[in-house]
Amino acid sequence: MTRMKSVLAALVVAAIVGVIPQAHAQTPKVILSGSSALWQSLALGAYNAGKCVSGGTAPCFHFTYSSFNLNDTRPTVKSGSTAVDTGAVWIVWDSAATPNVWAFVKVDSAVGDRCYFAQPHCNIGISSFPAAPSNLISSTLWGDSSSDTEPPDSIQTEFTSGQTVNAAATDIRPEDALFATCRANSKLGNSSISTDGLGGLGYNANNASGVCAKYGAKLASLEGSDVLSGYPGSTSTAHLLAFSLSGKDPFTGTTIPVSTTVAVGAAPVTFIISRSGALASVTNVTDGELQSVFSGANCNADAFGAPSGAISVFLREPTSGTMNTTEYSLFRYWNETGASQETGVKATNPLSAQACAGGGGVRSRAIGTSEEVKSVQNSNANTDKDGIGYTFFSYGNVSSIANNSAYGYVTLNGVDPIFHKYGTTIDPGQPSTAGVLPAAANLPSSCAGTFPCAESAIWSGHLSFPNLRNGSYKAWSNLRTVSNGTALSALNLLVQGSQTFAVNSTPDFVPAEKIAATDPGLPLLHSHYLQESVAPVNISVTGDRGGDAGGCILTNSGAAVTTDTTTTLTLQAPGEGCAVYTN
């Protein structure tokens, strides 16, 4: 994600995307911004092997490109400039006389939520289409071995003018995404509910720690310092712009419509490592060990019980859904025991090879999933040390380091995040070398060694991600989408299509709902808690409210578990058990 700084660039953006045409040559069904964890699976659901998601006219076509602009124009009403994030995009369209169009630009969860809840919504655009698409999704995954197609002129025109976002994809609930934004966009220090000195992270001295900027505030309060990437040569940033889930938009004062959050499926946070040096023998990590390493107390392989050797540690931006899932599941529990990965950072910007308090290693910031994986992949080249980071597992997210013994993943508290048991070949899709990340090359012969491949083939006649489903692997989140009105109806069809693909074609997550007779859906949920004034309600698939990042793992009964607005079940530190926590 990058931001244009110059006046000329701002004028160009305004000219390109500032006005949405009144007459459309196509029908935008779902225009998404948000989490990389859902980017590929929703693309496959939209395309549906060329048959289109329900409501489309076959055949369908697809296009991907590495960099589209996601434009938040709200700061201009406060004499600021348009905030421009960039991310990879997919566009799918059908053969209707007036084509139906689905699209998704990949950024992080909080950006996706912010751009949807913003009034006006962000818009997706590009100054001109490239001479050739990027084919960012393998042709084998689309279901018909097809390659990208250049969109027709009518669709290109709409995107060069700017398409309005009408839905978000997020791997944390919007309430948690708002909390993460307010935590970052405020003074460093304790907040009204925090005593560890990290209720606010220090990227905006104009707001009290942990306090959200509201309508009526000046631009300086609404817009914090960009969080910068620590990857060598990177210009990626994470913008800190105020938004709200209800009431008035902080910039424009426009009333925010009521929206619905829909569960898509659950994915595990997976710790990935390079294995050329100090981390070569590490196969398991615990909560306490991770807290020591990621807080900077001991950036050394001996923290994991391995021989001494300095290591590099890679954090995500504080608005990332992956970061917040990891933060509250394993590092900084809601009762504030443990140790936050933001300990000692003090808004160092960029956080680039910062010396740790102990162990001789360093910590750096990555912006986005791709950069986090790249940081581990190039850790030895860039820092002369093995590196450790984390990502939501999907075949697409880890493809650059998969099927390669120089990299791998580790168990958490002795539990494998992907397969039944680490270092065995119980599952046909499991690499023969312990801890090697799976790829298409590892798929069983029953799938001809490539995708599409059903979960029952990869997991030996079983369901995907068995230890997430049975509750023994605790670092996971339910991936979600958010929308309202006509777009919500189209989005629900898209979600259903992606869930089917996750069972039958590319198993990147556990579907939230039952898929025919082949998959019973997710049997668990996280307990919810009061978050940003939203009272908690725990309901299995839809209707849930409040925050749930790091909430206690509960059996999904399909009924409300609690609507208590003051006390809720959360993870007990350090540990698997639950404790009552008063927010």
Secondary structure, DSSP 8 states (H G I E B T S, - for coil): -----SHHHHHHHHHHHSS--SS-SSEEEEEEEE-GGGHHHHHHHHHGGGT-STT--SS-EEEEEEEEEEEE-GGGGGT---EEEEEEEEEEE--SSS-EEEEEEE--HHHHHHHHHSSS--EEE-SS--SS----S-TTTTSS--------HHHHHHHHH-EE--EEEESS-HHHHHHHHHHHSS-SB-BTTB-SS-SB-SS-TTS-TT----TT--HHHHB---EE--STT---EE--B---SSSB-TTT--B----EEEEEEEEEEEEEEE-SSTTTT--EE-HHHHHHHHTTS--BGGGGTS---B-EEEEE-TT-HHHHHHIIIIIB-TT--B--TTTTTTT-SS--SEE-SSSS-EEEEE-SHHHHHHHHHTHHHHHSS-EEEEEE--TTTTGGGTT-TTEEE-EETTB-SSSSSTT--SSTTS-SSTT----GGGS-GGGTTSSS--HHHHTTTS-SSHHHHTT----EEEEEEEE-HHHHHHHHHHHHHHHHHHHHT---SEESS-BTTTB----EEE--B-BTTB--B--SSBS-BSB-TTB-EEE--SS-----SSEEEEE-SSSSSEEEEE-
